[in-house]
Amino acid sequence: MSGECGCSANQSFDGSSPAYKRVLKLIIAINLTMFFVELAGGLSAGSMALLADSLDFLGDSATYTISLIVIGMPLATRAKAGLFKGLSLFVIAAWVLGSTVYRVFIEGVPEALTMGTIGFVAFAANVISAVLLLKYKDGDSNVRSVWLCSRNDAIGNIAVIAAASGIAATNSAWPDLLVAGIMASLFIHSAVKITRQSWRELVNERKRVLASSDYNG
């Protein structure tokens, strides 16, 4: 789930700026809106793909809210939030793979037109979010995770649209399964990056606290 307003591109920016907080609130609203759009589309089309993606939007709304809440808190707290979001990406990767395999082998071929249309709307929403977050992408693990999630979702939506085209052309669910594998790999790659950075921040903060304690002692 990545500087100006006094934040030049460096890894120490923690999100403590009114501009960043406004952007984050706007992105939370976009994700919540897309959750309801994809939920309605998935239910009407009987599409497991859209239902799964709607849950991804809901999950992003929750993790972005966590990011907003911990802004300005101690580094250890922000790093723990980033660690939580990194681990949640591993869960999302497993969900994407599991739900797609279920759909392919149990429910059959997804409905391509609805899948592609709502996939395009979701892509537009995630591109807007990623562009708004672009100048903040090099912050601490908490800030960076928000950028990575939006970027991943935009890339994933392109893949969903491509899969919908492949399904329409072949009347086969295999393009969807292939795309799910690619998306899951992207989630795992970002999860590793966020988790490593969060863990490094936690270790460095612990060393700083210990060094300060020894010095004062």
Contacts in CASP RR format, 6 or more apart in sequence:
PFRMAT RR
TARGET T0000
AUTHOR 0000-0000-0000
METHOD contacts of the structure
MODEL  1
MSGECGCSANQSFDGSSPAYKRVLKLIIAINLTMFFVELAGGLSAGSMAL
LADSLDFLGDSATYTISLIVIGMPLATRAKAGLFKGLSLFVIAAWVLGST
VYRVFIEGVPEALTMGTIGFVAFAANVISAVLLLKYKDGDSNVRSVWLCS
RNDAIGNIAVIAAASGIAATNSAWPDLLVAGIMASLFIHSAVKITRQSWR
ELVNERKRVLASSDYNG
1 60 0 8 1.000
1 63 0 8 1.000
1 64 0 8 1.000
1 82 0 8 1.000
1 85 0 8 1.000
1 86 0 8 1.000
1 88 0 8 1.000
1 89 0 8 1.000
1 145 0 8 1.000
1 146 0 8 1.000
1 148 0 8 1.000
1 149 0 8 1.000
1 152 0 8 1.000
1 190 0 8 1.000
1 194 0 8 1.000
2 133 0 8 1.000
2 136 0 8 1.000
2 137 0 8 1.000
2 138 0 8 1.000
2 139 0 8 1.000
2 143 0 8 1.000
2 144 0 8 1.000
2 145 0 8 1.000
2 146 0 8 1.000
2 147 0 8 1.000
2 148 0 8 1.000
2 149 0 8 1.000
2 150 0 8 1.000
2 151 0 8 1.000
3 9 0 8 1.000
3 10 0 8 1.000
3 13 0 8 1.000
3 135 0 8 1.000
3 136 0 8 1.000
3 138 0 8 1.000
3 139 0 8 1.000
4 19 0 8 1.000
4 135 0 8 1.000
5 17 0 8 1.000
5 18 0 8 1.000
5 19 0 8 1.000
5 20 0 8 1.000
6 17 0 8 1.000
7 13 0 8 1.000
7 15 0 8 1.000
7 17 0 8 1.000
7 20 0 8 1.000
7 136 0 8 1.000
7 139 0 8 1.000
9 135 0 8 1.000
9 138 0 8 1.000
10 138 0 8 1.000
10 139 0 8 1.000
11 138 0 8 1.000
11 139 0 8 1.000
11 140 0 8 1.000
11 144 0 8 1.000
11 197 0 8 1.000
12 139 0 8 1.000
12 140 0 8 1.000
13 136 0 8 1.000
13 138 0 8 1.000
13 139 0 8 1.000
13 140 0 8 1.000
13 143 0 8 1.000
14 71 0 8 1.000
14 72 0 8 1.000
14 75 0 8 1.000
14 78 0 8 1.000
14 139 0 8 1.000
14 140 0 8 1.000
14 142 0 8 1.000
14 143 0 8 1.000
15 21 0 8 1.000
15 71 0 8 1.000
15 72 0 8 1.000
15 136 0 8 1.000
15 139 0 8 1.000
15 140 0 8 1.000
15 142 0 8 1.000
15 143 0 8 1.000
16 71 0 8 1.000
16 72 0 8 1.000
20 71 0 8 1.000
20 136 0 8 1.000
20 143 0 8 1.000
21 68 0 8 1.000
21 71 0 8 1.000
23 132 0 8 1.000
23 133 0 8 1.000
23 136 0 8 1.000
24 64 0 8 1.000
24 67 0 8 1.000
24 68 0 8 1.000
24 146 0 8 1.000
25 68 0 8 1.000
26 132 0 8 1.000
27 64 0 8 1.000
27 129 0 8 1.000
27 132 0 8 1.000
27 133 0 8 1.000
27 146 0 8 1.000
27 150 0 8 1.000
28 61 0 8 1.000
28 64 0 8 1.000
28 65 0 8 1.000
28 68 0 8 1.000
30 125 0 8 1.000
30 128 0 8 1.000
30 129 0 8 1.000
31 57 0 8 1.000
31 58 0 8 1.000
31 59 0 8 1.000
31 60 0 8 1.000
31 61 0 8 1.000
31 64 0 8 1.000
31 125 0 8 1.000
31 129 0 8 1.000
32 57 0 8 1.000
32 58 0 8 1.000
32 61 0 8 1.000
33 125 0 8 1.000
34 54 0 8 1.000
34 57 0 8 1.000
34 121 0 8 1.000
34 122 0 8 1.000
34 125 0 8 1.000
35 54 0 8 1.000
35 55 0 8 1.000
35 57 0 8 1.000
35 58 0 8 1.000
35 61 0 8 1.000
36 54 0 8 1.000
37 54 0 8 1.000
37 118 0 8 1.000
37 121 0 8 1.000
37 122 0 8 1.000
38 50 0 8 1.000
38 51 0 8 1.000
38 53 0 8 1.000
38 54 0 8 1.000
38 57 0 8 1.000
38 118 0 8 1.000
38 122 0 8 1.000
39 50 0 8 1.000
39 51 0 8 1.000
39 54 0 8 1.000
41 47 0 8 1.000
41 50 0 8 1.000
41 114 0 8 1.000
41 118 0 8 1.000
42 50 0 8 1.000
42 51 0 8 1.000
42 54 0 8 1.000
42 114 0 8 1.000
42 118 0 8 1.000
43 51 0 8 1.000
44 114 0 8 1.000
45 111 0 8 1.000
45 114 0 8 1.000
45 115 0 8 1.000
46 111 0 8 1.000
47 110 0 8 1.000
47 111 0 8 1.000
47 114 0 8 1.000
47 115 0 8 1.000
48 99 0 8 1.000
48 100 0 8 1.000
48 102 0 8 1.000
48 103 0 8 1.000
48 107 0 8 1.000
48 110 0 8 1.000
49 99 0 8 1.000
49 100 0 8 1.000
49 103 0 8 1.000
49 110 0 8 1.000
49 115 0 8 1.000
49 160 0 8 1.000
49 176 0 8 1.000
50 114 0 8 1.000
50 115 0 8 1.000
50 118 0 8 1.000
50 119 0 8 1.000
51 99 0 8 1.000
52 95 0 8 1.000
52 96 0 8 1.000
52 99 0 8 1.000
52 100 0 8 1.000
53 119 0 8 1.000
53 122 0 8 1.000
53 160 0 8 1.000
55 95 0 8 1.000
56 92 0 8 1.000
56 153 0 8 1.000
57 122 0 8 1.000
57 153 0 8 1.000
59 88 0 8 1.000
60 149 0 8 1.000
60 150 0 8 1.000
60 153 0 8 1.000
63 84 0 8 1.000
63 85 0 8 1.000
63 88 0 8 1.000
63 145 0 8 1.000
63 146 0 8 1.000
63 149 0 8 1.000
64 146 0 8 1.000
64 149 0 8 1.000
66 81 0 8 1.000
66 84 0 8 1.000
66 85 0 8 1.000
67 81 0 8 1.000
67 85 0 8 1.000
67 142 0 8 1.000
67 143 0 8 1.000
67 145 0 8 1.000
67 146 0 8 1.000
70 77 0 8 1.000
70 78 0 8 1.000
70 81 0 8 1.000
70 142 0 8 1.000
71 78 0 8 1.000
71 142 0 8 1.000
72 78 0 8 1.000
74 205 0 8 1.000
75 140 0 8 1.000
75 201 0 8 1.000
75 205 0 8 1.000
76 201 0 8 1.000
76 202 0 8 1.000
76 205 0 8 1.000
76 206 0 8 1.000
78 140 0 8 1.000
78 141 0 8 1.000
78 142 0 8 1.000
78 201 0 8 1.000
79 140 0 8 1.000
79 141 0 8 1.000
79 142 0 8 1.000
79 198 0 8 1.000
79 199 0 8 1.000
79 201 0 8 1.000
79 202 0 8 1.000
79 205 0 8 1.000
80 198 0 8 1.000
80 202 0 8 1.000
81 141 0 8 1.000
81 142 0 8 1.000
82 141 0 8 1.000
82 142 0 8 1.000
82 145 0 8 1.000
82 194 0 8 1.000
82 198 0 8 1.000
83 141 0 8 1.000
83 194 0 8 1.000
83 195 0 8 1.000
83 198 0 8 1.000
83 199 0 8 1.000
83 202 0 8 1.000
85 142 0 8 1.000
85 145 0 8 1.000
85 149 0 8 1.000
85 194 0 8 1.000
86 145 0 8 1.000
86 190 0 8 1.000
86 191 0 8 1.000
86 194 0 8 1.000
86 195 0 8 1.000
86 198 0 8 1.000
87 191 0 8 1.000
87 195 0 8 1.000
89 149 0 8 1.000
89 187 0 8 1.000
89 188 0 8 1.000
89 190 0 8 1.000
89 191 0 8 1.000
89 194 0 8 1.000
90 187 0 8 1.000
90 188 0 8 1.000
90 191 0 8 1.000
92 187 0 8 1.000
93 183 0 8 1.000
93 184 0 8 1.000
93 185 0 8 1.000
93 187 0 8 1.000
93 188 0 8 1.000
93 191 0 8 1.000
94 184 0 8 1.000
96 180 0 8 1.000
96 181 0 8 1.000
96 183 0 8 1.000
96 184 0 8 1.000
96 187 0 8 1.000
97 180 0 8 1.000
97 181 0 8 1.000
97 184 0 8 1.000
99 180 0 8 1.000
100 176 0 8 1.000
100 177 0 8 1.000
100 180 0 8 1.000
100 181 0 8 1.000
101 177 0 8 1.000
101 180 0 8 1.000
103 110 0 8 1.000
103 173 0 8 1.000
103 176 0 8 1.000
104 173 0 8 1.000
104 174 0 8 1.000
104 176 0 8 1.000
104 177 0 8 1.000
108 173 0 8 1.000
109 167 0 8 1.000
109 171 0 8 1.000
109 172 0 8 1.000
109 173 0 8 1.000
110 164 0 8 1.000
110 167 0 8 1.000
110 173 0 8 1.000
110 176 0 8 1.000
112 164 0 8 1.000
112 165 0 8 1.000
112 166 0 8 1.000
112 167 0 8 1.000
112 168 0 8 1.000
113 164 0 8 1.000
113 168 0 8 1.000
115 160 0 8 1.000
115 163 0 8 1.000
115 164 0 8 1.000
115 167 0 8 1.000
116 160 0 8 1.000
116 161 0 8 1.000
116 164 0 8 1.000
116 165 0 8 1.000
119 157 0 8 1.000
119 160 0 8 1.000
119 161 0 8 1.000
119 164 0 8 1.000
120 157 0 8 1.000
120 161 0 8 1.000
122 153 0 8 1.000
122 157 0 8 1.000
122 160 0 8 1.000
123 154 0 8 1.000
123 157 0 8 1.000
123 158 0 8 1.000
123 160 0 8 1.000
123 161 0 8 1.000
126 150 0 8 1.000
126 153 0 8 1.000
126 154 0 8 1.000
126 157 0 8 1.000
127 154 0 8 1.000
129 150 0 8 1.000
129 153 0 8 1.000
129 154 0 8 1.000
130 147 0 8 1.000
130 150 0 8 1.000
130 151 0 8 1.000
130 154 0 8 1.000
133 146 0 8 1.000
133 147 0 8 1.000
133 150 0 8 1.000
134 147 0 8 1.000
136 143 0 8 1.000
136 146 0 8 1.000
136 147 0 8 1.000
137 144 0 8 1.000
137 147 0 8 1.000
137 148 0 8 1.000
138 144 0 8 1.000
140 197 0 8 1.000
140 201 0 8 1.000
141 194 0 8 1.000
141 197 0 8 1.000
141 198 0 8 1.000
141 201 0 8 1.000
144 194 0 8 1.000
144 197 0 8 1.000
145 194 0 8 1.000
148 190 0 8 1.000
148 193 0 8 1.000
148 194 0 8 1.000
149 190 0 8 1.000
152 183 0 8 1.000
152 186 0 8 1.000
152 187 0 8 1.000
152 190 0 8 1.000
155 183 0 8 1.000
155 186 0 8 1.000
156 179 0 8 1.000
156 182 0 8 1.000
156 183 0 8 1.000
156 186 0 8 1.000
159 179 0 8 1.000
159 182 0 8 1.000
159 183 0 8 1.000
160 179 0 8 1.000
162 175 0 8 1.000
162 179 0 8 1.000
163 175 0 8 1.000
163 176 0 8 1.000
163 178 0 8 1.000
163 179 0 8 1.000
165 175 0 8 1.000
166 172 0 8 1.000
166 175 0 8 1.000
167 173 0 8 1.000
167 175 0 8 1.000
167 176 0 8 1.000
END
